[in-house]
């Protein structure tokens, strides 16, 4: 099983509906991402769903979904689907930080986790529009993730990434609700890998 910190950082959902509303003005992208990073630092539990579109050498994950919490010492449960030769295998997982520290939930969730560090490290943030994510309004921000930042979440990355971050646009604090990243191919003969992430039921 790949490192849970990496699995949970690559979450996929088809939560967006319709075309984005590009009529502005919109809040500055850098402000949106900064506010989302601040609120995400206090999140202690989350439902995740994940997937990878394409082949990333050394990373066989296809999809993953479940729930993670920092409570009770840290734990995550759900199902994962990984590439297995010409086929794929789906299996349940139930991991706890005190029993399997290599899959620590705290490696991606919490104030010092990989997702918070990724949000803190994005550059060139620009708000593109407004759309619904999982039935709720959100603002979409295009940005870049420097290779050094991305590598802290996924070791296979050795280039800057194009990314989009969705930030909640309802009442209350801004929340980090979705992420899309594109990993460049190692050569021009291969297609880029698309990774999408969704985080719901945050508490």
NUTOR-331563 format. One record per atom (N, C-alpha, C): residue in three letters; x, y, z. Coordinates in pm, whole numbers, padded with zeros to 5 digits. Atoms other than C-alpha are relative to their C-alpha. Example, Ala and Ser with C-alpha at 12.3 -4.5 7.8 and 13.67 -1.06 7.14 Angstrom:
% residues 2
   r      x      y      z
 ALA  00089 -00119  00000
 ALA  01230 -00450  00780
 ALA  00090  00120  00000
 SER -00082 -00119 -00006
 SER  01367 -00106  00714
 SER -00077  00109  00073
//
This chain:
% residues 203
   r      x      y      z
 UNK  00085 -00120  00000
 UNK  00000  00000  00000
 UNK  00088  00124  00000
 UNK -00080 -00121 -00001
 UNK  00147  00344 -00091
 UNK -00021  00075  00130
 UNK  00012 -00079 -00122
 UNK  00202  00593  00187
 UNK -00137  00066  00006
 UNK  00132 -00058 -00012
 UNK -00135  00706  00320
 UNK  00003  00151 -00019
 UNK -00008 -00144  00018
 UNK -00016  01065  00327
 UNK -00011  00038 -00147
 UNK  00008 -00028  00143
 UNK  00023  01049 -00050
 UNK -00138 -00036 -00054
 UNK  00132  00041  00047
 UNK -00301  00860 -00107
 UNK -00104  00106  00032
 UNK  00103 -00095 -00042
 UNK -00505  01110  00088
 UNK  00021  00136 -00062
 UNK -00024 -00127  00065
 UNK -00343  01399 -00089
 UNK -00049  00001 -00143
 UNK  00042  00011  00139
 UNK -00475  01277 -00425
 UNK -00145 -00041 -00006
 UNK  00140  00034 -00019
 UNK -00850  01294 -00387
 UNK -00081  00044 -00122
 UNK  00076 -00028  00120
 UNK -01096  01279 -00677
 UNK -00149  00000  00028
 UNK  00145  00001 -00001
 UNK -01456  01375 -00700
 UNK -00051  00077 -00120
 UNK  00060 -00071  00112
 UNK -01684  01489 -00981
 UNK -00093  00107  00053
 UNK  00089 -00090 -00072
 UNK -01825  01760 -00756
 UNK -00039  00126 -00072
 UNK  00034 -00125  00066
 UNK -01830  02053 -01000
 UNK -00114 -00022 -00098
 UNK  00111  00010  00093
 UNK -02145  02119 -01199
 UNK -00012  00128 -00079
 UNK  00023 -00117  00082
 UNK -02212  02353 -01491
 UNK  00128  00073 -00033
 UNK -00114 -00081  00040
 UNK -01985  02615 -01640
 UNK  00027  00107  00106
 UNK -00030 -00101 -00100
 UNK -01802  02859 -01413
 UNK -00051  00137 -00041
 UNK  00039 -00138  00022
 UNK -01933  03213 -01379
 UNK  00126  00085  00007
 UNK -00126 -00075  00005
 UNK -01641  03429 -01490
 UNK -00020  00151  00013
 UNK  00025 -00143 -00017
 UNK -01806  03764 -01426
 UNK  00053  00045  00136
 UNK -00056 -00051 -00123
 UNK -01609  03955 -01167
 UNK -00074  00123  00047
 UNK -00134  00028 -00055
 UNK -01486  04125 -00976
 UNK -00002 -00111  00104
 UNK -00015  00106 -00098
 UNK -01358  03842 -00757
 UNK  00108  00038  00101
 UNK -00111 -00020 -00095
 UNK -01143  03838 -00443
 UNK  00132 -00048 -00061
 UNK -00132  00038  00050
 UNK -00771  03813 -00511
 UNK  00029 -00146  00031
 UNK -00030  00142 -00018
 UNK -00655  03454 -00559
 UNK  00092 -00026  00117
 UNK -00095  00022 -00110
 UNK -00368  03491 -00315
 UNK -00069  00012  00135
 UNK  00074 -00015 -00126
 UNK -00607  03611 -00043
 UNK -00088 -00122  00026
 UNK  00087  00116 -00015
 UNK -00848  03323 -00107
 UNK  00078 -00122  00049
 UNK -00079  00117 -00038
 UNK -00577  03058 -00084
 UNK  00057  00015  00140
 UNK -00055 -00023 -00135
 UNK -00422  03216  00225
 UNK -00108 -00023  00106
 UNK  00107  00018 -00097
 UNK -00759  03226  00404
 UNK -00040 -00147  00010
 UNK  00033  00142 -00002
 UNK -00833  02867  00301
 UNK  00105 -00079  00076
 UNK -00108  00069 -00072
 UNK -00494  02754  00432
 UNK -00013  00021  00150
 UNK  00016 -00030 -00142
 UNK -00559  02926  00763
 UNK -00111 -00083  00062
 UNK  00110  00078 -00056
 UNK -00896  02756  00814
 UNK  00029 -00150 -00005
 UNK -00029  00143  00011
 UNK -00769  02418  00693
 UNK  00094 -00048  00110
 UNK -00094  00038 -00107
 UNK -00499  02421  00962
 UNK -00073 -00052  00123
 UNK  00074  00042 -00120
 UNK -00770  02371  01225
 UNK -00091 -00120 -00024
 UNK  00086  00115  00031
 UNK -00953  02086  01046
 UNK  00059 -00126  00063
 UNK -00047  00121 -00068
 UNK -00930  01765  01249
 UNK -00061 -00128 -00056
 UNK  00057  00118  00064
 UNK -01153  01531  01047
 UNK -00059  00039 -00134
 UNK  00041 -00030  00136
 UNK -01255  01504  00684
 UNK -00040 -00128 -00072
 UNK  00031  00109  00093
 UNK -01421  01280  00427
 UNK  00078  00028 -00128
 UNK -00079 -00019  00120
 UNK -01200  01226  00124
 UNK -00041 -00099 -00109
 UNK  00023  00086  00116
 UNK -01244  01081 -00225
 UNK  00109  00035 -00100
 UNK -00119 -00032  00077
 UNK -00957  01050 -00469
 UNK  00018 -00081 -00125
 UNK -00032  00075  00121
 UNK -00828  00945 -00808
 UNK  00112  00062 -00081
 UNK -00109 -00041  00088
 UNK -00548  00970 -01062
 UNK -00036 -00037 -00142
 UNK  00026  00025  00141
 UNK -00600  01003 -01437
 UNK  00134 -00002 -00074
 UNK -00129  00014  00064
 UNK -00288  00868 -01603
 UNK  00090 -00091  00081
 UNK -00094  00091 -00063
 UNK  00015  00663 -01510
 UNK  00116  00080  00058
 UNK -00111 -00065 -00069
 UNK  00259  00797 -01252
 UNK  00093 -00109  00050
 UNK -00091  00108 -00039
 UNK  00563  00566 -01221
 UNK  00024 -00003  00151
 UNK -00023  00017 -00142
 UNK  00599  00426 -00872
 UNK -00118  00039  00087
 UNK  00118 -00041 -00076
 UNK  00250  00538 -00772
 UNK -00123 -00062 -00064
 UNK  00105  00076  00069
 UNK -00019  00280 -00863
 UNK -00143  00038  00037
 UNK  00134 -00035 -00044
 UNK -00317  00457 -00702
 UNK -00089  00038 -00117
 UNK  00103 -00040  00096
 UNK -00632  00480 -00915
 UNK -00108  00084  00069
 UNK  00102 -00072 -00075
 UNK -00894  00586 -00661
 UNK  00010 -00035  00148
 UNK  00007  00026 -00143
 UNK -00940  00615 -00286
 UNK -00112  00085  00058
 UNK  00106 -00075 -00067
 UNK -01227  00720 -00060
 UNK -00012 -00048  00143
 UNK  00015  00039 -00138
 UNK -01283  00725  00311
 UNK -00009  00120  00093
 UNK  00006 -00104 -00103
 UNK -01267  00925  00633
 UNK  00130 -00003  00080
 UNK -00123 -00011 -00079
 UNK -00968  01052  00829
 UNK -00023  00095  00116
 UNK  00012 -00086 -00117
 UNK -00937  01206  01173
 UNK  00134  00007  00074
 UNK -00116 -00014 -00088
 UNK -00663  01342  01395
 UNK -00036 -00041  00143
 UNK  00044  00042 -00133
 UNK -00872  01239  01698
 UNK  00041 -00142  00031
 UNK -00038  00135 -00045
 UNK -00794  00929  01901
 UNK  00138 -00040 -00050
 UNK -00138  00030  00042
 UNK -00431  00955  01797
 UNK  00020 -00005 -00149
 UNK -00012  00002  00145
 UNK -00506  00966  01424
 UNK -00043 -00132 -00060
 UNK  00048  00123  00063
 UNK -00694  00714  01208
 UNK -00067  00031 -00132
 UNK  00067 -00014  00129
 UNK -00827  00663  00856
 UNK -00057 -00134 -00042
 UNK  00064  00122  00051
 UNK -01068  00409  00705
 UNK -00061  00030 -00136
 UNK  00061 -00018  00131
 UNK -01201  00355  00355
 UNK  00038 -00111 -00094
 UNK -00037  00097  00102
 UNK -01133  00175  00029
 UNK  00096  00065 -00099
 UNK -00096 -00047  00099
 UNK -00851  00206 -00223
 UNK -00002 -00092 -00122
 UNK -00005  00074  00126
 UNK -00821  00095 -00587
 UNK  00136  00029 -00062
 UNK -00135 -00020  00052
 UNK -00467  00042 -00717
 UNK  00023 -00086 -00124
 UNK -00038  00074  00120
 UNK -00319 -00068 -01046
 UNK  00079 -00124  00039
 UNK -00066  00127 -00032
 UNK -00206 -00431 -01039
 UNK  00028 -00072 -00132
 UNK -00032  00056  00130
 UNK -00029 -00531 -01360
 UNK -00094  00056 -00106
 UNK  00095 -00044  00102
 UNK -00284 -00519 -01643
 UNK -00139  00025  00058
 UNK  00130 -00020 -00064
 UNK -00572 -00506 -01393
 UNK  00013  00095  00117
 UNK -00006 -00083 -00119
 UNK -00648 -00340 -01065
 UNK -00066 -00074  00116
 UNK  00049  00065 -00121
 UNK -00728 -00436 -00707
 UNK -00062  00103  00091
 UNK  00067 -00088 -00094
 UNK -00975 -00275 -00470
 UNK -00002 -00066  00137
 UNK -00007  00060 -00133
 UNK -00934 -00326 -00097
 UNK -00034  00104  00107
 UNK  00027 -00091 -00111
 UNK -01048 -00176  00236
 UNK  00128  00026  00079
 UNK -00111 -00027 -00091
 UNK -00803 -00010  00472
 UNK -00052  00061  00128
 UNK  00032 -00055 -00132
 UNK -00816  00081  00839
 UNK  00134  00016  00071
 UNK -00134 -00024 -00055
 UNK -00499  00244  00968
 UNK -00008  00099  00115
 UNK -00009 -00089 -00115
 UNK -00406  00414  01293
 UNK  00144  00044  00018
 UNK -00134 -00057 -00009
 UNK -00113  00643  01355
 UNK  00089 -00075  00098
 UNK -00083  00064 -00101
 UNK  00002  00457  01667
 UNK  00040 -00143 -00039
 UNK -00032  00136  00043
 UNK  00002  00121  01489
 UNK  00078 -00003 -00130
 UNK -00067 -00005  00131
 UNK  00123  00220  01141
 UNK  00045  00142 -00027
 UNK -00044 -00139  00011
 UNK  00318  00545  01171
 UNK  00040  00041 -00141
 UNK -00037 -00037  00137
 UNK  00428  00527  00806
 UNK -00120  00050 -00079
 UNK  00121 -00047  00067
 UNK  00064  00603  00712
 UNK -00067  00110  00081
 UNK  00055 -00098 -00094
 UNK  00020  00890  00958
 UNK -00097  00099 -00067
 UNK  00095 -00101  00045
 UNK -00291  01104  00906
 UNK  00059  00140  00016
 UNK -00062 -00130 -00025
 UNK -00095  01394  01053
 UNK  00101  00041 -00106
 UNK -00092 -00036  00107
 UNK  00137  01379  00752
 UNK -00068  00084 -00107
 UNK  00068 -00082  00099
 UNK -00133  01540  00538
 UNK -00102  00094  00063
 UNK  00104 -00080 -00063
 UNK -00393  01682  00781
 UNK  00057  00074  00120
 UNK -00045 -00076 -00115
 UNK -00347  01948  01047
 UNK  00089  00117 -00038
 UNK -00074 -00124  00027
 UNK -00144  02269  01080
 UNK  00137 -00020 -00061
 UNK -00132  00026  00056
 UNK  00183  02102  00978
 UNK -00004 -00108 -00109
 UNK  00016  00105  00099
 UNK  00042  01854  00725
 UNK  00034  00045 -00141
 UNK -00041 -00027  00136
 UNK  00128  01828  00358
 UNK -00095  00089 -00077
 UNK  00095 -00082  00074
 UNK -00193  01985  00229
 UNK  00007  00146  00042
 UNK -00017 -00138 -00048
 UNK -00152  02295  00447
 UNK  00129  00059 -00058
 UNK -00126 -00049  00056
 UNK  00210  02327  00330
 UNK -00014  00028 -00150
 UNK  00021 -00022  00143
 UNK  00097  02292 -00032
 UNK -00072  00132 -00022
 UNK  00073 -00126  00014
 UNK -00154  02575  00007
 UNK  00090  00119  00032
 UNK -00091 -00109 -00038
 UNK  00107  02790  00179
 UNK  00103  00030 -00109
 UNK -00109 -00015  00096
 UNK  00350  02732 -00108
 UNK -00040  00037 -00141
 UNK  00038 -00029  00138
 UNK  00141  02807 -00418
 UNK  00041  00142 -00040
 UNK -00038 -00130  00053
 UNK  00241  03099 -00641
 UNK -00092  00037 -00116
 UNK  00073 -00049  00118
 UNK  00084  03309 -00918
 UNK -00149 -00030  00009
 UNK  00142  00030 -00019
 UNK -00266  03266 -00775
 UNK -00087  00105 -00068
 UNK  00089 -00089  00074
 UNK -00541  03413 -00994
 UNK -00141 -00058  00001
 UNK  00138  00048 -00007
 UNK -00917  03383 -00936
 UNK -00061 -00003 -00140
 UNK  00054  00018  00134
 UNK -01085  03245 -01248
 UNK -00151  00012 -00008
 UNK  00145 -00004  00008
 UNK -01453  03226 -01159
 UNK -00065 -00069  00117
 UNK  00080  00058 -00107
 UNK -01730  03091 -00944
 UNK -00078 -00119 -00056
 UNK  00078  00117  00041
 UNK -01893  02744 -00967
 UNK -00039 -00080  00123
 UNK  00044  00084 -00111
 UNK -02060  02480 -00753
 UNK  00094 -00119  00015
 UNK -00079  00118 -00033
 UNK -01852  02212 -00581
 UNK -00077 -00076  00107
 UNK  00079  00081 -00093
 UNK -02046  01932 -00413
 UNK -00125  00074  00046
 UNK  00126 -00067 -00028
 UNK -02359  02148 -00432
 UNK  00011  00133  00071
 UNK -00019 -00126 -00071
 UNK -02208  02457 -00267
 UNK  00085  00095 -00085
 UNK -00077 -00096  00080
 UNK -02069  02779 -00420
 UNK  00146  00003  00040
 UNK -00144 -00006 -00025
 UNK -01693  02802 -00456
 UNK  00066  00088 -00105
 UNK -00081 -00080  00091
 UNK -01432  03023 -00620
 UNK  00119 -00084 -00045
 UNK -00111  00078  00056
 UNK -01176  02862 -00851
 UNK  00120  00090 -00022
 UNK -00124 -00077  00008
 UNK -00818  02984 -00830
 UNK  00104 -00080 -00076
 UNK -00110  00062  00073
 UNK -00553  02897 -01088
 UNK  00131  00042  00066
 UNK -00126 -00031 -00066
 UNK -00199  02878 -00949
 UNK  00109 -00097 -00045
 UNK -00113  00090  00023
 UNK  00140  02711 -00964
 UNK  00045 -00057  00133
 UNK -00060  00063 -00118
 UNK  00292  02466 -00717
 UNK  00146 -00027 -00033
 UNK -00142  00024  00027
 UNK  00674  02486 -00715
 UNK  00038 -00146  00029
 UNK -00041  00140 -00014
 UNK  00848  02150 -00748
 UNK  00040 -00034  00144
 UNK -00046  00029 -00136
 UNK  01005  02178 -00403
 UNK -00118 -00017  00096
 UNK  00118  00012 -00083
 UNK  00660  02222 -00248
 UNK -00074 -00130 -00033
 UNK  00072  00120  00043
 UNK  00494  01947 -00453
 UNK  00072 -00127  00045
 UNK -00077  00119 -00036
 UNK  00774  01702 -00375
 UNK -00021 -00036  00147
 UNK  00027  00029 -00140
 UNK  00692  01735 -00006
 UNK -00127 -00079  00021
 UNK  00123  00079 -00007
 UNK  00354  01574 -00081
 UNK  00013 -00128 -00082
 UNK -00013  00114  00090
 UNK  00444  01342 -00369
 UNK  00145 -00006 -00050
 UNK -00144  00007  00025
 UNK  00807  01230 -00398
 UNK  00034 -00012 -00148
 UNK -00029  00021  00142
 UNK  00776  01144 -00769
 UNK  00004  00129 -00081
 UNK  00009 -00125  00074
 UNK  00725  01508 -00869
 UNK  00137  00068 -00004
 UNK -00128 -00071  00013
 UNK  01033  01687 -01007
 UNK -00013  00124 -00087
 UNK  00023 -00119  00081
 UNK  00875  01984 -01188
 UNK -00110  00084  00064
 UNK  00109 -00084 -00046
 UNK  00651  02280 -01113
 UNK -00132 -00052 -00058
 UNK  00129  00051  00042
 UNK  00281  02194 -01139
 UNK -00098  00114 -00025
 UNK  00118 -00085  00014
 UNK -00016  02379 -01283
 UNK -00106 -00055  00092
 UNK  00100  00044 -00098
 UNK -00294  02368 -01027
 UNK -00120  00093  00002
 UNK  00118 -00080 -00028
 UNK -00642  02489 -00946
 UNK -00047 -00037  00141
 UNK  00049  00018 -00136
 UNK -00771  02536 -00593
 UNK -00140  00059  00007
 UNK  00135 -00050 -00021
 UNK -01140  02569 -00509
 UNK -00017  00037  00147
 UNK  00018 -00053 -00135
 UNK -01228  02780 -00203
 UNK -00147  00032  00019
 UNK  00143 -00021 -00024
 UNK -01575  02795 -00048
 UNK -00035  00148 -00009
 UNK  00045 -00137  00020
 UNK -01778  03106 -00125
 UNK -00132  00024  00072
 UNK  00121 -00020 -00079
 UNK -02058  03077  00131
 UNK  00031  00082  00124
 UNK -00026 -00069 -00125
 UNK -02093  03224  00476
 UNK  00104 -00073  00083
 UNK -00100  00063 -00086
 UNK -01832  03156  00741
 UNK  00138  00007 -00059
 UNK -00138 -00008  00048
 UNK -01459  03103  00696
 UNK  00018 -00066 -00136
 UNK -00034  00063  00127
 UNK -01311  03023  00356
 UNK  00053 -00140  00027
 UNK -00047  00138 -00018
 UNK -01255  02649  00320
 UNK  00061 -00052 -00130
 UNK -00065  00071  00110
 UNK -01026  02449  00094
 UNK -00084 -00122 -00031
 UNK  00095  00108  00026
 UNK -01271  02218 -00081
 UNK  00041 -00091 -00116
 UNK -00037  00085  00113
 UNK -01102  02087 -00395
 UNK  00134  00045 -00057
 UNK -00129 -00028  00062
 UNK -00767  02065 -00574
 UNK  00014 -00080 -00128
 UNK -00035  00068  00125
 UNK -00664  01978 -00929
 UNK  00144  00036 -00032
 UNK -00138 -00026  00042
 UNK -00302  01940 -01037
 UNK  00032 -00080 -00125
 UNK -00047  00067  00122
 UNK -00134  01848 -01363
 UNK  00150 -00022  00013
 UNK -00142  00035 -00011
 UNK  00198  01664 -01346
 UNK  00056 -00019 -00140
 UNK -00056  00013  00134
 UNK  00411  01711 -01659
 UNK  00059 -00139 -00021
 UNK -00059  00132  00028
 UNK  00524  01389 -01833
 UNK  00152  00009  00000
 UNK -00147 -00002  00001
 UNK  00892  01287 -01809
 UNK  00058  00027 -00138
 UNK -00044 -00035  00135
 UNK  00917  01322 -02189
 UNK -00123  00032 -00084
 UNK  00110 -00047  00084
 UNK  00706  01455 -02476
 UNK -00084 -00111 -00060
 UNK  00075  00112  00057
 UNK  00589  01107 -02579
 UNK -00110 -00051  00094
 UNK  00099  00045 -00098
 UNK  00378  01063 -02266
 UNK -00098  00113  00031
 UNK  00101 -00098 -00037
 UNK  00062  01238 -02148
 UNK  00019  00043  00145
 UNK -00008 -00042 -00140
 UNK  00051  01446 -01831
 UNK -00097 -00079  00087
 UNK  00087  00068 -00097
 UNK -00105  01293 -01519
 UNK -00087  00106  00068
 UNK  00094 -00091 -00065
 UNK -00415  01465 -01383
 UNK -00041 -00058  00135
 UNK  00037  00042 -00134
 UNK -00485  01446 -01013
 UNK -00101  00100  00055
 UNK  00101 -00087 -00060
 UNK -00796  01582 -00842
 UNK -00028 -00041  00143
 UNK  00018  00022 -00143
 UNK -00880  01617 -00476
 UNK -00127  00069  00048
 UNK  00117 -00061 -00063
 UNK -01197  01681 -00279
 UNK -00003 -00034  00147
 UNK  00008  00017 -00145
 UNK -01240  01728  00095
 UNK -00135  00051  00047
 UNK  00133 -00039 -00047
 UNK -01590  01731  00246
 UNK -00016 -00039  00146
 UNK  00033  00031 -00139
 UNK -01750  01703  00589
 UNK  00115  00037  00094
 UNK -00112 -00044 -00082
 UNK -01466  01903  00743
 UNK -00048  00045  00137
 UNK  00035 -00039 -00138
 UNK -01475  01947  01120
 UNK  00124  00018  00083
//
